[in-house]
Amino acid sequence: MITQTKKSRTTREKHPPVVSDTPESRQNPSKGLKGSHEKALSMLWSESVRWSSKMW
């Protein structure tokens, strides 16, 4: 289990930190915080895509 120390405080306010919960992190558990950062970016990306698709 990967524990987040500094980042977890800020991310917990918006959503519970999900670490090693996606198939990507299951394949590559050694990513650690870098993986969670990429996950946050991809989540932002998918969120914006969903938003833009609603606009059209």
Contacts in CASP RR format, 6 or more apart in sequence:
PFRMAT RR
TARGET T0000
AUTHOR 0000-0000-0000
METHOD contacts of the structure
MODEL  1
MITQTKKSRTTREKHPPVVSDTPESRQNPSKGLKGSHEKALSMLWSESVR
WSSKMW
1 19 0 8 1.000
1 20 0 8 1.000
2 19 0 8 1.000
2 20 0 8 1.000
2 29 0 8 1.000
2 32 0 8 1.000
2 33 0 8 1.000
2 36 0 8 1.000
4 11 0 8 1.000
4 17 0 8 1.000
4 19 0 8 1.000
4 33 0 8 1.000
4 36 0 8 1.000
7 17 0 8 1.000
7 33 0 8 1.000
7 36 0 8 1.000
8 17 0 8 1.000
11 17 0 8 1.000
11 40 0 8 1.000
17 36 0 8 1.000
18 39 0 8 1.000
19 25 0 8 1.000
19 32 0 8 1.000
19 36 0 8 1.000
20 26 0 8 1.000
20 29 0 8 1.000
22 39 0 8 1.000
24 35 0 8 1.000
24 39 0 8 1.000
25 31 0 8 1.000
25 32 0 8 1.000
25 35 0 8 1.000
25 36 0 8 1.000
25 39 0 8 1.000
28 35 0 8 1.000
31 38 0 8 1.000
END
